[in-house]
Amino acid sequence: MKSEVIVNEGLRTKKRSLQRSLKKFTADLSRREYSILTDSSLHILGHADMFRALVMSLEKYDSSLKNLVINSCYRLNEKCPIVVPAYLHVLNEILYDQTKVQRYDKLFAGLRPRRVPYEEAEEQWNSSVSDNDFLVSTDVLSIAMKEAGALGNVSIRKSKVFQGLKTQEGIRVSCGLNKFFESSINEIELTNAIIIVIDGVILEVGEIHHLLQHAYETKQAVVLFATGYSDDVSNTLLVNWQNNNTKILPFKIQDSLSNINEIKDICEISGIMPVCKDTGLLISGIDFFEQRRMTVNYSIKSGDCFLKINRDDFMRVNALKHRVQQKLHNETVSDVRDLLEKRISKLSSRRVVLYLDFEDSDQGIIEERAASFFQFMTQCARQGVLTVPSAVKECSFFLPDFLPAVDFTTAVEMAIADARSIGNIRAIIKLDR
């Protein structure tokens, strides 16, 4: 193993090379000189694709200094891609002239975030970031975003036959229909159904005798969630269902790491207590007349089960979603972050699917560009906005007149911190294995 220590003039050369590379990159991007070739066509990369273009640009730059820049841009790109140009401009300016640190330290002095109407934020996007190569009309994305609402999400799928929106209401539950019922039900909606959650396996029919009796006498629809059912219990429920004696629909909570909080989430969303040892609650102790009722949709084709919520549930769902987002913000382990992101996705009360006609090779870039629009609009609504000072606006005419307040200040602060870190580096040790 050989090692090389870069100091003095060699180090200064590396730093100047990084500064020149970043300056050339931002200038070339503004002149629309970056592109990506897919199977179907050549796509010009704009500011909505800045992180992708940056990685391509610095691919041949062999200094470890670039890792600091790419890591910061990655973090900003996750929050709001359009603040990345501001970060790169401030970083480049300070690397060129360290005395400009004071200028950017005071950049937001006297500025206060303000709220802007949705239409004004959309107009800013259309007049600056969006371009003819965006592939997806922002009018279409805007319609999908408004349809989804505050607690919904939007996904994009390919379709050669149908282009438009499809909406699915409700919180998705990760469960499967009891296998005994699979041949009897294709698609069903139970309205005003009692929700019962059991944290455990139902082994004996006697455990649900109280429930069977109530369902038979009242013909009340019941949706049962449990971690498992014995064959005897499953067969009893199926025979009563087929003979129209009861309307009890059993679902099995999938036993996997990604569903570790599923029972807890169902109970919190529906405002009920689970039947389990921890609560001490038994099925025989439930007052079915007081038990929470909801509308439940299930399709065996998609394998999705949805709990429809009403206005009274919004605050509970929003509070739960906020807590999970806080955990995600504080988590550093990538596997745990993936689980939390999937959990947040399931807590969306409305799913809007936007069907578009595109080639398979275009899907990644279309989803990235759509996400950049959604993030910009969402962060403007959450954080308020700050007007982009002329000192930053000069970096590109593609920048909007305002940016999300928190993300914008974070980008500038990260640029100042990274410029100082690069300036304080006194040696680079290269190890060749």
N, C-alpha and C positions, 0 to 999 in steps of 0.2 A: 504493500500500500504506500503510495506516494502522497505527499502533501505540498501545497503551495500557499505561502502567506503573501497576500497583496496589501501593501502599505504605501504611504507617501504618494508619489506621482502616479503609480499604478492604480491606487485606490481613487485618486482624484479623477483619473481618466474614466474609471468605471462610473463614477457619479455623474460626470458630464455626459457620458454616453446615455445614461438613463434619462437625464433631463432632455437631451436632444431627441431621444426615441419617443418620449411622451409628447413633446411639442409637435413632432412630425405626425404622430398618430392622431392627435386632436385636429390638426390642420387637414390631414388627408380625409378624416371622417367627415368633416364639414364640407369638403369638396366631393364627397360621395365616391371615394376611390376604393372602398372596401366592398367586397361582394362575396357571395357564397353560391356555389353551383350545386343544385339538386338534380334529381333525375329528370325533372320536367322543365326547369328554367334556371336562369341566372337571377339572383336576388341581390339588389343593392342594400347594404347594411347602413342603417341610420342610427340615431341616438337611442332608439328603443332597443337596439341590438348591441349597445356599446360594450357590455362586458364580453360578449362573444367575440367582438372585433378586437378588443384589447388583448385577449388571450392569444388570438391569431397573430397580432402584431408583435408581441413580445416573445413569441415561440423560439426565435433564434437568438434572443438576448440571453447570454449564458451566465450572467451575474445573479447571485442569490438576492440581490437588492430588489429584483422584480417580484419576488415572492411576497414581500411586505406590501407592495402596491396591489398585487392581484388579490391577496387575502382581504384587504380593506375594501376593494371594489366588489368582491364577492358578497361581503356582509351588507354593503349598501344596496347591491343589486337585488338581494332577497327582499329588502324592504320597499324600495322604490327606485327602479332602474334609472329614471331620468335625473337623479341627483348625482350620478356617477360623473357626468361631464363637469359639474361644479367642483367635485373633489379633485379631479385630474388637473383642472385649470389652476386651482389654488396651490396644489402641490407643486406643479411645474413652475409657477411664479416664485415660490419661496426657494425652491432648489436653485433657481437662477439668481435670486437676490435675497439673501437671508434677512436683510433689513425690512423686507415686506411683511415679516411676521407681525409686527405691530399694526400694520394696516389691516390685516385680516383678523387679528385679535379683536379689533374694534368694529368689525364689519356690521354687527347687528346692534350696535349701540343706539338706543332710542327706537328701535323697531319692535313692534308688537304684532303677534299673530292676529289675523282677522278672518272672519268667516266669509265665504263667497258662495253664491248660488251654484247649483249643479251646472246650470247652463253656461255660466261664466267659465268654470273649470273646463268643461267640454270644449268651449270655444277656444280657450288657450291651447288645449291639446291639438285641435284641428288646425290652428293657425301656425303651429310651431313644430311639434314632434311628428305629427302624422304626415304622410307623403303618399305618392302614387304607388309606391312599392310596398305599402303596408299589408297588402293581401286581403285584409278584412276591413270592411267599411266600419268606421267608428260609429256610424248611425245604427248599424246592426248590433254592435257590441253594447251601445248605450241602451237600446231597447231590451236586450237580454239582462243587463245589469239592473235596470229599473224593475223588470219582471221578477228578478230574484229577491230584491229588497234587502233589508239590513241583515236578516238572519239566513239568507239563502246563498247559494253558490252557482257558478256557471261552468259548464264543461263543454268542450267542442268535440264533435264527432264527425267522421266522414260519412257522407251519404250521396250516392249518385242519383237516387230516386227522389228523396224529399229534402228540400232546403227550407229551413225555418226553425221555429222554437217548439219544444215540448216541455211541459212543466209537470213535475211530480211534487205534490204537497206531502209534508210530514217528515218526522225524524226517522232516519233509517236505523233499523235494529239488526245487528249481526246475529242472525239466527236462521235455522232451517225448519221447515215444516216437518212434523213427526212423520217418519217414513211410512207408517200405516195409512196415512191420509194422502200420500202422493198420487195415487191412482184415482182418487175421488175428487180432487180439487185442482183446477188449473189457475183460476184467478177469482179472488173474492174480496168483497168489502163488507166488513161488519161495522154497523153504526151503533153508537150508544152501547158499546160492549164493555163489560167489567174487565179490568186489567188485574191479573194476579201474577205475582213474580215469586218463584220458589228458588232459593239458593241451595239446590240439592237435587237428588234423584228421587222420583216418586216410585216406590217399589211395590206398595200394596194398594189395592183398590179402596181399602178401608180408609186410607189417608185422605181421599177426596170424596168420601161418601156424603159429607155435609154439602159440598159443592154440587155434586150430581143431583142431590135432592132439590136444592134451590133452583138449579137450572131446569129441572124437569117440571117443577111446579109453576114457575114464572115464565118459562120459555125465554129467559134472559140470555142474550149472547154473552159468551165469556171467552176471553183470550188468555191462554195460560202459557207462561214462560217458565221453563225449568231447565236444569242442566242435563236431565235425562229421564227416561220413562222405562219401566219394565214392559215386557211384551204383554203381560196380562192387563196392565193399566192402559196401554195403547189400544189394545183390542176392545176393551170395554168402552173407551171413548169413541172409537170408530163405529161400533155397532149402534150405540145410542145416537150418533150423528146420522148414520144412514137411515135409521128408523124414525128420524125427526123427533126423537124423545128429548134430546138436548142439543144445544148449539155451543159446544165447548171445543174451541180450536186450539190444539196444543202445538207449541213451538219449542224447539230445543236450542238453547243458547250454545253457540259454538265454543268448544273448549280449546282456546288457543291463547298465546301470549298477548296478541293484539286485542283480545276481548276481555282482558283481566278486569276492566272497570265496567263491563257491559251491564251487569245487574244493578250496580250502583247508579249508573246513568239513567237506566229505564225508570228506576224508582224515583229519582230526583225529578226527572222530566214530568212524570205522571203524578207526582205528589203522593206516593203510597209507601208503605213499609213492606220489605220482603219477608217472606216466610222462611225463617232460618233460626239456627241456634242462638246467634248473636242477639237477635231482637226478641226471642222467646215467643214469637207469634206462630200460631198454628192455623191451618186452613179452617179448622172447626171454630176458631176464635174470631174469624172475620165477619163483620156485619156487612153482608153483601148489598144491603139497601143503601149503605153509606159509602161503599167502595167507589173509587173514581171510575168514570166511564169515558171512553174515547172511541174515535173511529179508527179502524185498523184496515190497511190495504195489504194484500199479498198477491204476488204473481209467481207461479212456479217457473215460468219461462225465464224471468230475470233473477229469481231467487231472492227478491227484495221484499222486506216487510217494513211498512211505514206506520208510524203513530202520528196521526194528525193532531196538531196542537191548536189551541184557541188563544185569544188575546190574554187571558189570565195566566197562560203558561209562559208567555214571552219573557217575562222578567226572570223566571226560574231558569229557563234555557240560556238566556243572555248572561246571567250570573255564572252559571256553570261553564259556559264557553269562555268567559273572561278569566275564570280561575285556571282553566287548562292553558289558555294563552299565556298567562303569567308563568306557569310552570315551564312552558316551552321557551319563553324568553330567558329564563334562568338556567335552563338545561344545556349542558355542553356535550354530553354523550350522544353521538349521532344516531345510534339504534333507538335510544329512548326518545329522541326528538322525532324520529319517524313515527313511532307509536303515538305520540302526542298529536302530531299533525293529522294522522288518520282519525284520531278521536275527535278533533275539532271539525274535520270534514263531515263526520257522521252527525254532528250536532246542528247542521244546517237544516232549517225547517222547510226550505223550498229548493228544489233542484231544477235548474233550467238547463236543458241540453240544446245547444246550438248546432244544428246540422248544416254542414257546408260541403260543397263539392270541391275537393282538392286531391292532389296526388299524395300517396303515402309518404314520400320523401319530404313533402312540405309541412307535414303535421307539426314537427318540433318547432320550426320557426314561427308558424302561425300561432301556436299556443303561447310561445314566449312573448310575441308582440301583443297578443290579446291580454296576457297577464300584466304587461307593463302599463296598458291603458287602465285596467281594473285597479291596479295598485296605486296609480297616480290619483284616480278619482276617489278611491277609498281613503287614502292618507290625507288628501285635502279636506275631506269631510271630517275625519277624526281629529286632525291636528290643527286645523286652520292653516293659513298660508302666510308666507313672508314674501314681500316683493324682492325680486332678484336685483341686487345693486349693480350699477353699471360696471363696477370692477370685475364682476363675475359674468355679467351678461355679454361682455365683449368677447368671451371665449367662443361663442357660437350663436348665430342668429336662430338656431333650432331650439334654444332654450325658451321655455315659457316665460312670461313676465313675472310669474310667481311660482313657488315650489312649496310642498308640504313643510310646515315650520320645523318640526322636530327633525325630520330626515335631512333637511337642508342644513340646519345648524350642526347636526352630527357629522355631515359630510365635510364641512369646513373645519370643524374641530379635529377630525381624523386626519385631514390633509396637513394641518399645522403640526400635529403630533408626529405624523410619519416623516414630515420634512425635517423636524428636529432630530428624530431617531436616525435618519440617514446621515444628517450632518454630524452626529456624534459618533458614528462608526469610525473606528481608527484602524481596523484591519479586517480583512476577509480571509478565512482559512478554507482552501479548497482541498478536499480529500478525494483522491482517485483510487478506487478499489479495483 
